[in-house]
Amino acid sequence: MRPALKSIPVLLAILDRIYDRAIEKYFIHNFQEFITLRTVKDFSKMPQKSLNSHRILLYDTRLLLEETEVVKSLRVLLNEDSKLSHLILLETTDIPVPFQEDLLPFFPDYTIQNPFSLDKLKSILIEIEKEICLGNRTEKKEYSS
């Protein structure tokens, strides 16, 4: 039997501040234990016991692409410490869709990271376009009759 996610502490290393805050709010709301890592100092402050107990690291692709100090520290930790070989690296793009949907309410409104907001914005624009088209047709009918 697999342990519930809540019993597995999660490490967060996400560059996108909006995404990072949304995930933090989601975890707080769901009583999920987590530690956010933003700088190398965050690693050095974390006790070894705490690091050993974490099973999942949720990270951002851009964090890896930009080769930040956080990623360098992570690689050193994972390569040098065999105790950390259990750590699961979960990229934000690999987050299952149902979980992403659960996250949506925790994003601020009208941000690119919130698909609901983008969809809402698109639907508003489509409705405006429809009204303009229908309005023009109505005007044309009035003039022709």
C-alpha positions as protocol buffer text, in pm:
chain_id: "A"
residue {
  index: 1
  type: MET
  ca { x: 0 y: 0 z: 0 }
}
residue {
  index: 2
  type: ARG
  ca { x: 138 y: 341 z: -101 }
}
residue {
  index: 3
  type: PRO
  ca { x: 147 y: 617 z: 160 }
}
residue {
  index: 4
  type: ALA
  ca { x: -85 y: 915 z: 108 }
}
residue {
  index: 5
  type: LEU
  ca { x: 78 y: 1225 z: -36 }
}
residue {
  index: 6
  type: LYS
  ca { x: 7 y: 1416 z: 286 }
}
residue {
  index: 7
  type: SER
  ca { x: 236 y: 1179 z: 476 }
}
residue {
  index: 8
  type: ILE
  ca { x: 520 y: 1250 z: 230 }
}
residue {
  index: 9
  type: PRO
  ca { x: 685 y: 1590 z: 275 }
}
residue {
  index: 10
  type: VAL
  ca { x: 745 y: 1773 z: -55 }
}
residue {
  index: 11
  type: LEU
  ca { x: 1034 y: 1997 z: -156 }
}
residue {
  index: 12
  type: LEU
  ca { x: 941 y: 2284 z: -389 }
}
residue {
  index: 13
  type: ALA
  ca { x: 1194 y: 2449 z: -622 }
}
residue {
  index: 14
  type: ILE
  ca { x: 985 y: 2651 z: -865 }
}
residue {
  index: 15
  type: LEU
  ca { x: 1111 y: 2962 z: -1041 }
}
residue {
  index: 16
  type: ASP
  ca { x: 773 y: 3094 z: -1154 }
}
residue {
  index: 17
  type: ARG
  ca { x: 650 y: 3296 z: -854 }
}
residue {
  index: 18
  type: ILE
  ca { x: 281 y: 3280 z: -949 }
}
residue {
  index: 19
  type: TYR
  ca { x: 293 y: 2901 z: -997 }
}
residue {
  index: 20
  type: ASP
  ca { x: 503 y: 2865 z: -681 }
}
residue {
  index: 21
  type: ARG
  ca { x: 255 y: 3064 z: -468 }
}
residue {
  index: 22
  type: ALA
  ca { x: -43 y: 2875 z: -613 }
}
residue {
  index: 23
  type: ILE
  ca { x: 115 y: 2540 z: -521 }
}
residue {
  index: 24
  type: GLU
  ca { x: 207 y: 2667 z: -173 }
}
residue {
  index: 25
  type: LYS
  ca { x: -152 y: 2786 z: -116 }
}
residue {
  index: 26
  type: TYR
  ca { x: -284 y: 2452 z: -242 }
}
residue {
  index: 27
  type: PHE
  ca { x: -54 y: 2259 z: -6 }
}
residue {
  index: 28
  type: ILE
  ca { x: -144 y: 2482 z: 292 }
}
residue {
  index: 29
  type: HIS
  ca { x: -516 y: 2441 z: 213 }
}
residue {
  index: 30
  type: ASN
  ca { x: -474 y: 2061 z: 199 }
}
residue {
  index: 31
  type: PHE
  ca { x: -244 y: 2038 z: 503 }
}
residue {
  index: 32
  type: GLN
  ca { x: 42 y: 1906 z: 286 }
}
residue {
  index: 33
  type: GLU
  ca { x: 386 y: 1935 z: 445 }
}
residue {
  index: 34
  type: PHE
  ca { x: 638 y: 2110 z: 219 }
}
residue {
  index: 35
  type: ILE
  ca { x: 957 y: 2317 z: 214 }
}
residue {
  index: 36
  type: THR
  ca { x: 1016 y: 2584 z: -51 }
}
residue {
  index: 37
  type: LEU
  ca { x: 1370 y: 2612 z: -188 }
}
residue {
  index: 38
  type: ARG
  ca { x: 1456 y: 2937 z: -365 }
}
residue {
  index: 39
  type: THR
  ca { x: 1823 y: 2989 z: -289 }
}
residue {
  index: 40
  type: VAL
  ca { x: 2130 y: 2786 z: -201 }
}
residue {
  index: 41
  type: LYS
  ca { x: 2096 y: 2923 z: 154 }
}
residue {
  index: 42
  type: ASP
  ca { x: 1760 y: 2744 z: 177 }
}
residue {
  index: 43
  type: PHE
  ca { x: 1947 y: 2415 z: 127 }
}
residue {
  index: 44
  type: SER
  ca { x: 2215 y: 2495 z: 382 }
}
residue {
  index: 45
  type: LYS
  ca { x: 1953 y: 2593 z: 643 }
}
residue {
  index: 46
  type: MET
  ca { x: 1759 y: 2269 z: 602 }
}
residue {
  index: 47
  type: PRO
  ca { x: 1853 y: 2002 z: 860 }
}
residue {
  index: 48
  type: GLN
  ca { x: 1977 y: 1669 z: 721 }
}
residue {
  index: 49
  type: LYS
  ca { x: 1697 y: 1483 z: 904 }
}
residue {
  index: 50
  type: SER
  ca { x: 1441 y: 1697 z: 722 }
}
residue {
  index: 51
  type: LEU
  ca { x: 1611 y: 1642 z: 387 }
}
residue {
  index: 52
  type: ASN
  ca { x: 1618 y: 1265 z: 443 }
}
residue {
  index: 53
  type: SER
  ca { x: 1245 y: 1256 z: 518 }
}
residue {
  index: 54
  type: HIS
  ca { x: 1142 y: 1428 z: 193 }
}
residue {
  index: 55
  type: ARG
  ca { x: 1044 y: 1199 z: -89 }
}
residue {
  index: 56
  type: ILE
  ca { x: 933 y: 1434 z: -367 }
}
residue {
  index: 57
  type: LEU
  ca { x: 1098 y: 1734 z: -522 }
}
residue {
  index: 58
  type: LEU
  ca { x: 863 y: 1938 z: -737 }
}
residue {
  index: 59
  type: TYR
  ca { x: 1074 y: 2150 z: -969 }
}
residue {
  index: 60
  type: ASP
  ca { x: 1041 y: 2381 z: -1266 }
}
residue {
  index: 61
  type: THR
  ca { x: 1185 y: 2310 z: -1612 }
}
residue {
  index: 62
  type: ARG
  ca { x: 1304 y: 2670 z: -1638 }
}
residue {
  index: 63
  type: LEU
  ca { x: 1495 y: 2623 z: -1316 }
}
residue {
  index: 64
  type: LEU
  ca { x: 1694 y: 2346 z: -1483 }
}
residue {
  index: 65
  type: LEU
  ca { x: 1737 y: 2531 z: -1811 }
}
residue {
  index: 66
  type: GLU
  ca { x: 1874 y: 2837 z: -1637 }
}
residue {
  index: 67
  type: GLU
  ca { x: 2129 y: 2629 z: -1439 }
}
residue {
  index: 68
  type: THR
  ca { x: 2064 y: 2821 z: -1119 }
}
residue {
  index: 69
  type: GLU
  ca { x: 2263 y: 2769 z: -801 }
}
residue {
  index: 70
  type: VAL
  ca { x: 1966 y: 2581 z: -654 }
}
residue {
  index: 71
  type: VAL
  ca { x: 1987 y: 2318 z: -929 }
}
residue {
  index: 72
  type: LYS
  ca { x: 2366 y: 2290 z: -894 }
}
residue {
  index: 73
  type: SER
  ca { x: 2321 y: 2232 z: -520 }
}
residue {
  index: 74
  type: LEU
  ca { x: 2051 y: 1974 z: -588 }
}
residue {
  index: 75
  type: ARG
  ca { x: 2270 y: 1783 z: -832 }
}
residue {
  index: 76
  type: VAL
  ca { x: 2557 y: 1780 z: -582 }
}
residue {
  index: 77
  type: LEU
  ca { x: 2324 y: 1658 z: -307 }
}
residue {
  index: 78
  type: LEU
  ca { x: 2168 y: 1384 z: -521 }
}
residue {
  index: 79
  type: ASN
  ca { x: 2500 y: 1265 z: -665 }
}
residue {
  index: 80
  type: GLU
  ca { x: 2699 y: 1267 z: -342 }
}
residue {
  index: 81
  type: ASP
  ca { x: 2442 y: 1145 z: -91 }
}
residue {
  index: 82
  type: SER
  ca { x: 2321 y: 789 z: -152 }
}
residue {
  index: 83
  type: LYS
  ca { x: 2056 y: 838 z: 118 }
}
residue {
  index: 84
  type: LEU
  ca { x: 1881 y: 1081 z: -118 }
}
residue {
  index: 85
  type: SER
  ca { x: 1854 y: 834 z: -406 }
}
residue {
  index: 86
  type: HIS
  ca { x: 1489 y: 782 z: -304 }
}
residue {
  index: 87
  type: LEU
  ca { x: 1400 y: 1141 z: -394 }
}
residue {
  index: 88
  type: ILE
  ca { x: 1147 y: 1156 z: -678 }
}
residue {
  index: 89
  type: LEU
  ca { x: 1196 y: 1444 z: -920 }
}
residue {
  index: 90
  type: LEU
  ca { x: 859 y: 1565 z: -1042 }
}
residue {
  index: 91
  type: GLU
  ca { x: 864 y: 1832 z: -1309 }
}
residue {
  index: 92
  type: THR
  ca { x: 579 y: 2084 z: -1302 }
}
residue {
  index: 93
  type: THR
  ca { x: 491 y: 1991 z: -1662 }
}
residue {
  index: 94
  type: ASP
  ca { x: 442 y: 1631 z: -1542 }
}
residue {
  index: 95
  type: ILE
  ca { x: 181 y: 1726 z: -1282 }
}
residue {
  index: 96
  type: PRO
  ca { x: -127 y: 1515 z: -1359 }
}
residue {
  index: 97
  type: VAL
  ca { x: -413 y: 1712 z: -1516 }
}
residue {
  index: 98
  type: PRO
  ca { x: -660 y: 1649 z: -1226 }
}
residue {
  index: 99
  type: PHE
  ca { x: -402 y: 1793 z: -986 }
}
residue {
  index: 100
  type: GLN
  ca { x: -350 y: 2093 z: -1218 }
}
residue {
  index: 101
  type: GLU
  ca { x: -728 y: 2148 z: -1214 }
}
residue {
  index: 102
  type: ASP
  ca { x: -723 y: 2135 z: -833 }
}
residue {
  index: 103
  type: LEU
  ca { x: -454 y: 2403 z: -840 }
}
residue {
  index: 104
  type: LEU
  ca { x: -651 y: 2648 z: -1056 }
}
residue {
  index: 105
  type: PRO
  ca { x: -849 y: 2816 z: -776 }
}
residue {
  index: 106
  type: PHE
  ca { x: -519 y: 2902 z: -607 }
}
residue {
  index: 107
  type: PHE
  ca { x: -391 y: 3108 z: -901 }
}
residue {
  index: 108
  type: PRO
  ca { x: -472 y: 3481 z: -910 }
}
residue {
  index: 109
  type: ASP
  ca { x: -742 y: 3574 z: -1163 }
}
residue {
  index: 110
  type: TYR
  ca { x: -644 y: 3662 z: -1518 }
}
residue {
  index: 111
  type: THR
  ca { x: -291 y: 3523 z: -1516 }
}
residue {
  index: 112
  type: ILE
  ca { x: -143 y: 3325 z: -1802 }
}
residue {
  index: 113
  type: GLN
  ca { x: -91 y: 3034 z: -1560 }
}
residue {
  index: 114
  type: ASN
  ca { x: -466 y: 3007 z: -1503 }
}
residue {
  index: 115
  type: PRO
  ca { x: -627 y: 2841 z: -1807 }
}
residue {
  index: 116
  type: PHE
  ca { x: -975 y: 2912 z: -1669 }
}
residue {
  index: 117
  type: SER
  ca { x: -902 y: 3283 z: -1678 }
}
residue {
  index: 118
  type: LEU
  ca { x: -765 y: 3262 z: -2032 }
}
residue {
  index: 119
  type: ASP
  ca { x: -1068 y: 3060 z: -2145 }
}
residue {
  index: 120
  type: LYS
  ca { x: -1298 y: 3309 z: -1976 }
}
residue {
  index: 121
  type: LEU
  ca { x: -1118 y: 3597 z: -2148 }
}
residue {
  index: 122
  type: LYS
  ca { x: -1139 y: 3420 z: -2487 }
}
residue {
  index: 123
  type: SER
  ca { x: -1511 y: 3351 z: -2441 }
}
residue {
  index: 124
  type: ILE
  ca { x: -1571 y: 3717 z: -2353 }
}
residue {
  index: 125
  type: LEU
  ca { x: -1385 y: 3824 z: -2669 }
}
residue {
  index: 126
  type: ILE
  ca { x: -1585 y: 3574 z: -2878 }
}
residue {
  index: 127
  type: GLU
  ca { x: -1911 y: 3707 z: -2731 }
}
residue {
  index: 128
  type: ILE
  ca { x: -1805 y: 4065 z: -2810 }
}
residue {
  index: 129
  type: GLU
  ca { x: -1719 y: 3962 z: -3168 }
}
residue {
  index: 130
  type: LYS
  ca { x: -2061 y: 3791 z: -3202 }
}
residue {
  index: 131
  type: GLU
  ca { x: -2238 y: 4101 z: -3071 }
}
residue {
  index: 132
  type: ILE
  ca { x: -2049 y: 4323 z: -3316 }
}
residue {
  index: 133
  type: CYS
  ca { x: -2134 y: 4090 z: -3609 }
}
residue {
  index: 134
  type: LEU
  ca { x: -2500 y: 4054 z: -3507 }
}
residue {
  index: 135
  type: GLY
  ca { x: -2522 y: 4425 z: -3437 }
}
residue {
  index: 136
  type: ASN
  ca { x: -2392 y: 4505 z: -3786 }
}
residue {
  index: 137
  type: ARG
  ca { x: -2639 y: 4261 z: -3945 }
}
residue {
  index: 138
  type: THR
  ca { x: -2928 y: 4412 z: -3752 }
}
residue {
  index: 139
  type: GLU
  ca { x: -2828 y: 4759 z: -3863 }
}
residue {
  index: 140
  type: LYS
  ca { x: -2805 y: 4640 z: -4226 }
}
residue {
  index: 141
  type: LYS
  ca { x: -3152 y: 4481 z: -4204 }
}
residue {
  index: 142
  type: GLU
  ca { x: -3297 y: 4801 z: -4061 }
}
residue {
  index: 143
  type: TYR
  ca { x: -3146 y: 5009 z: -4342 }
}
residue {
  index: 144
  type: SER
  ca { x: -3259 y: 4767 z: -4616 }
}
residue {
  index: 145
  type: SER
  ca { x: -3623 y: 4743 z: -4503 }
}
